[in-house]
Amino acid sequence: MPSPNQPGGPRMSRTVKLAVMGVAGAALLYSCAPGVGAGLGALPYLWFLPNPFYRPPVAAPCPPGAPNCNQQATTSSGSGGGGGSGSRSGSGSSTTDASKATPGQSQRGGFGSTGHGSSGAS
Amino acid sequence: MRREASTPRPGWQQKLEELGFTYYILDGKAYWTEQACYAFTADEIDEIEAATEALHDLCLKAVEHVVSNKLWQRMRIPPTWGDYIERVWRRTDPTIYGRFDLAYDGRTPPKLLEYNADTPTALYEAAVVQWYWLKDIKPDADQFNSIHEKLIEAWRGILRRLAPEALVHFARFEDQPEDLATSEYLRDTALQAGLAGKPIAVPQIGWNGKRFTDLDEMPIQVMSKLYPWEWMVREEFGAHVLTDSTAFLEPAWKMILSNKMLLPLLWEGFPDHANLLPAFEQQHSDLGNAYVKKPIFGREGHNISIVAPGLFDTAGGSYGAEGYIWQAYHALPVFDGNHAVVGSWVVEGKPAGIGMREDERRITHNNSRFVPHYFEPGGSS
């Protein structure tokens, strides 16, 4: 069967299977799902996983004779956006100060206060 | 394009509930109806798909324009966020989805009403519920809807950019059934793509001084959020986003596209484009005497006013503090007294399918009915 959106092929999904939603996923949704990942936080290495898309500042090329050249830096490089998929940035291949954090008691409630009488969906 | 009467499936409520689609009645009114459906020709579907692709392309150009020229003040985005938005845009932080709302009658080109690029809902209905309806009612017909497959593929693309241990947190308001279903469905497709996903309520998101955390004090590396960026930037934890220790879906550059100021920006950049309506930052002579006034940061039809000869309609709400834009009034097609809007889904930057909404009123809101659709492949409907 041709893939959806190919010329002459069907435009609809070939199959729609559900893992969490509906009857098939109800057991997962109401029993296991809230605990998915629970306990993983105790694994120390997880604390060193940074934002996977973070790129550390790249040192700018030094023009000859530029003063304090080794202190110059640019932000992450790249040209054009658009949200394409790219290659994997490995865990630990980049670090931020935040990635060095250690578990502690978090403050909560810093998001979710605006409301306007709705959740903000559109 | 037409609206057809349709006989509901025997036991349709149970069928919906078995899919986990429990909010087919909202505020005491039918949100899902299968007493009718919308029928399209294949050519009409082609036209909607092409318009969606073209509009998304224009939108990406608009983001580049805003970022390159640092139009933060015009977009009502705090300038302190400019560097962060530029960074996530330049490094191509991924996007999963968005939904254009289009005015389309089958005779004139689809016109962009707005782009729900940050927190779109009605996703599950479009991707799954109407697909099952089609299989039951019109098994030989086709439907513009490969949203489900494209979502899974989009998550696979993200998985390739993550470490194997990575976990995606799904933040939403759990007392809002539509939001919960949208977020859980996203998690469903992420799981099917091979990712691990963990739910969290928006108010439960924590900050431990260096990282966002969940209730288990686990660091949040990637957060799929159903909470508007324009609210986040103004809340207590907003400044912590700028540490860039967590990746967000949708990424922060979507703040430019979910912003109604996008509409005048697009009209300036691409005047007379077939899929755009004239739009301005203030009332303008080109609008004539028929226009729609929209809050720059508005949701679900709130605080929108329609003014035209012999016509005035407005919806209440508490938006508009940041100002308004004015867009030319383009009447929605009316079928059996229902004003119909095409919600055209974009997944990973590509057209993926549509969901039809209708309402007795001209202003579509969050409870406007969802109506399934179909088309006959290769011919007229």
Boltz contact constraints between the chains, C-beta under 6 A:
constraints:
  - contact:
      token1: [A, 4]
      token2: [B, 146]
      max_distance: 6.0
  - contact:
      token1: [A, 10]
      token2: [B, 142]
      max_distance: 6.0
  - contact:
      token1: [A, 11]
      token2: [B, 142]
      max_distance: 6.0
  - contact:
      token1: [A, 11]
      token2: [B, 144]
      max_distance: 6.0
  - contact:
      token1: [A, 12]
      token2: [B, 142]
      max_distance: 6.0
  - contact:
      token1: [A, 12]
      token2: [B, 143]
      max_distance: 6.0
  - contact:
      token1: [A, 12]
      token2: [B, 145]
      max_distance: 6.0
  - contact:
      token1: [A, 13]
      token2: [B, 131]
      max_distance: 6.0
  - contact:
      token1: [A, 13]
      token2: [B, 146]
      max_distance: 6.0
  - contact:
      token1: [A, 13]
      token2: [B, 148]
      max_distance: 6.0
  - contact:
      token1: [A, 13]
      token2: [B, 149]
      max_distance: 6.0
  - contact:
      token1: [A, 16]
      token2: [B, 128]
      max_distance: 6.0
  - contact:
      token1: [A, 16]
      token2: [B, 131]
      max_distance: 6.0
  - contact:
      token1: [A, 16]
      token2: [B, 148]
      max_distance: 6.0
  - contact:
      token1: [A, 18]
      token2: [B, 188]
      max_distance: 6.0
  - contact:
      token1: [A, 19]
      token2: [B, 188]
      max_distance: 6.0
  - contact:
      token1: [A, 19]
      token2: [B, 191]
      max_distance: 6.0
  - contact:
      token1: [A, 19]
      token2: [B, 192]
      max_distance: 6.0
  - contact:
      token1: [A, 20]
      token2: [B, 184]
      max_distance: 6.0
  - contact:
      token1: [A, 20]
      token2: [B, 187]
      max_distance: 6.0
  - contact:
      token1: [A, 20]
      token2: [B, 188]
      max_distance: 6.0
  - contact:
      token1: [A, 21]
      token2: [B, 20]
      max_distance: 6.0
  - contact:
      token1: [A, 21]
      token2: [B, 185]
      max_distance: 6.0
  - contact:
      token1: [A, 21]
      token2: [B, 188]
      max_distance: 6.0
  - contact:
      token1: [A, 22]
      token2: [B, 18]
      max_distance: 6.0
  - contact:
      token1: [A, 22]
      token2: [B, 19]
      max_distance: 6.0
  - contact:
      token1: [A, 22]
      token2: [B, 20]
      max_distance: 6.0
  - contact:
      token1: [A, 23]
      token2: [B, 18]
      max_distance: 6.0
  - contact:
      token1: [A, 36]
      token2: [B, 198]
      max_distance: 6.0
  - contact:
      token1: [A, 37]
      token2: [B, 167]
      max_distance: 6.0
  - contact:
      token1: [A, 37]
      token2: [B, 198]
      max_distance: 6.0
  - contact:
      token1: [A, 38]
      token2: [B, 216]
      max_distance: 6.0
  - contact:
      token1: [A, 41]
      token2: [B, 216]
      max_distance: 6.0
  - contact:
      token1: [A, 41]
      token2: [B, 217]
      max_distance: 6.0
  - contact:
      token1: [A, 41]
      token2: [B, 218]
      max_distance: 6.0
  - contact:
      token1: [A, 47]
      token2: [B, 219]
      max_distance: 6.0
  - contact:
      token1: [A, 49]
      token2: [B, 163]
      max_distance: 6.0
  - contact:
      token1: [A, 49]
      token2: [B, 221]
      max_distance: 6.0
  - contact:
      token1: [A, 51]
      token2: [B, 244]
      max_distance: 6.0
  - contact:
      token1: [A, 51]
      token2: [B, 245]
      max_distance: 6.0
  - contact:
      token1: [A, 51]
      token2: [B, 246]
      max_distance: 6.0
  - contact:
      token1: [A, 51]
      token2: [B, 247]
      max_distance: 6.0
  - contact:
      token1: [A, 52]
      token2: [B, 161]
      max_distance: 6.0
  - contact:
      token1: [A, 52]
      token2: [B, 162]
      max_distance: 6.0
  - contact:
      token1: [A, 52]
      token2: [B, 247]
      max_distance: 6.0
  - contact:
      token1: [A, 53]
      token2: [B, 91]
      max_distance: 6.0
  - contact:
      token1: [A, 53]
      token2: [B, 93]
      max_distance: 6.0
  - contact:
      token1: [A, 53]
      token2: [B, 247]
      max_distance: 6.0
  - contact:
      token1: [A, 54]
      token2: [B, 244]
      max_distance: 6.0
  - contact:
      token1: [A, 55]
      token2: [B, 91]
      max_distance: 6.0
  - contact:
      token1: [A, 75]
      token2: [B, 87]
      max_distance: 6.0
  - contact:
      token1: [A, 76]
      token2: [B, 87]
      max_distance: 6.0
  - contact:
      token1: [A, 76]
      token2: [B, 91]
      max_distance: 6.0
  - contact:
      token1: [A, 78]
      token2: [B, 90]
      max_distance: 6.0
  - contact:
      token1: [A, 78]
      token2: [B, 91]
      max_distance: 6.0
  - contact:
      token1: [A, 81]
      token2: [B, 89]
      max_distance: 6.0
  - contact:
      token1: [A, 81]
      token2: [B, 92]
      max_distance: 6.0
  - contact:
      token1: [A, 82]
      token2: [B, 60]
      max_distance: 6.0
  - contact:
      token1: [A, 83]
      token2: [B, 92]
      max_distance: 6.0
  - contact:
      token1: [A, 83]
      token2: [B, 94]
      max_distance: 6.0
  - contact:
      token1: [A, 83]
      token2: [B, 95]
      max_distance: 6.0
  - contact:
      token1: [A, 83]
      token2: [B, 349]
      max_distance: 6.0
  - contact:
      token1: [A, 84]
      token2: [B, 92]
      max_distance: 6.0
  - contact:
      token1: [A, 85]
      token2: [B, 157]
      max_distance: 6.0
  - contact:
      token1: [A, 88]
      token2: [B, 160]
      max_distance: 6.0
  - contact:
      token1: [A, 88]
      token2: [B, 161]
      max_distance: 6.0
  - contact:
      token1: [A, 91]
      token2: [B, 163]
      max_distance: 6.0
  - contact:
      token1: [A, 96]
      token2: [B, 245]
      max_distance: 6.0
  - contact:
      token1: [A, 98]
      token2: [B, 210]
      max_distance: 6.0
  - contact:
      token1: [A, 98]
      token2: [B, 211]
      max_distance: 6.0
  - contact:
      token1: [A, 98]
      token2: [B, 243]
      max_distance: 6.0
  - contact:
      token1: [A, 98]
      token2: [B, 245]
      max_distance: 6.0
  - contact:
      token1: [A, 101]
      token2: [B, 210]
      max_distance: 6.0
  - contact:
      token1: [A, 101]
      token2: [B, 211]
      max_distance: 6.0
  - contact:
      token1: [A, 103]
      token2: [B, 217]
      max_distance: 6.0
  - contact:
      token1: [A, 104]
      token2: [B, 208]
      max_distance: 6.0
  - contact:
      token1: [A, 106]
      token2: [B, 206]
      max_distance: 6.0
  - contact:
      token1: [A, 106]
      token2: [B, 207]
      max_distance: 6.0
  - contact:
      token1: [A, 106]
      token2: [B, 208]
      max_distance: 6.0
  - contact:
      token1: [A, 106]
      token2: [B, 213]
      max_distance: 6.0
  - contact:
      token1: [A, 107]
      token2: [B, 207]
      max_distance: 6.0
  - contact:
      token1: [A, 108]
      token2: [B, 204]
      max_distance: 6.0
  - contact:
      token1: [A, 108]
      token2: [B, 206]
      max_distance: 6.0
  - contact:
      token1: [A, 109]
      token2: [B, 203]
      max_distance: 6.0
  - contact:
      token1: [A, 110]
      token2: [B, 207]
      max_distance: 6.0
  - contact:
      token1: [A, 110]
      token2: [B, 236]
      max_distance: 6.0
  - contact:
      token1: [A, 110]
      token2: [B, 237]
      max_distance: 6.0
  - contact:
      token1: [A, 111]
      token2: [B, 202]
      max_distance: 6.0
  - contact:
      token1: [A, 111]
      token2: [B, 205]
      max_distance: 6.0
  - contact:
      token1: [A, 111]
      token2: [B, 235]
      max_distance: 6.0
  - contact:
      token1: [A, 111]
      token2: [B, 237]
      max_distance: 6.0
  - contact:
      token1: [A, 112]
      token2: [B, 202]
      max_distance: 6.0
  - contact:
      token1: [A, 112]
      token2: [B, 203]
      max_distance: 6.0
  - contact:
      token1: [A, 113]
      token2: [B, 235]
      max_distance: 6.0
  - contact:
      token1: [A, 114]
      token2: [B, 231]
      max_distance: 6.0
  - contact:
      token1: [A, 116]
      token2: [B, 318]
      max_distance: 6.0
  - contact:
      token1: [A, 119]
      token2: [B, 173]
      max_distance: 6.0
  - contact:
      token1: [A, 119]
      token2: [B, 176]
      max_distance: 6.0
  - contact:
      token1: [A, 119]
      token2: [B, 179]
      max_distance: 6.0
  - contact:
      token1: [A, 120]
      token2: [B, 119]
      max_distance: 6.0
  - contact:
      token1: [A, 120]
      token2: [B, 227]
      max_distance: 6.0
  - contact:
      token1: [A, 120]
      token2: [B, 228]
      max_distance: 6.0
  - contact:
      token1: [A, 120]
      token2: [B, 231]
      max_distance: 6.0
  - contact:
      token1: [A, 120]
      token2: [B, 299]
      max_distance: 6.0
  - contact:
      token1: [A, 121]
      token2: [B, 119]
      max_distance: 6.0
  - contact:
      token1: [A, 121]
      token2: [B, 121]
      max_distance: 6.0
  - contact:
      token1: [A, 121]
      token2: [B, 179]
      max_distance: 6.0
  - contact:
      token1: [A, 122]
      token2: [B, 116]
      max_distance: 6.0
  - contact:
      token1: [A, 122]
      token2: [B, 119]
      max_distance: 6.0
  - contact:
      token1: [A, 122]
      token2: [B, 120]
      max_distance: 6.0
  - contact:
      token1: [A, 122]
      token2: [B, 299]
      max_distance: 6.0
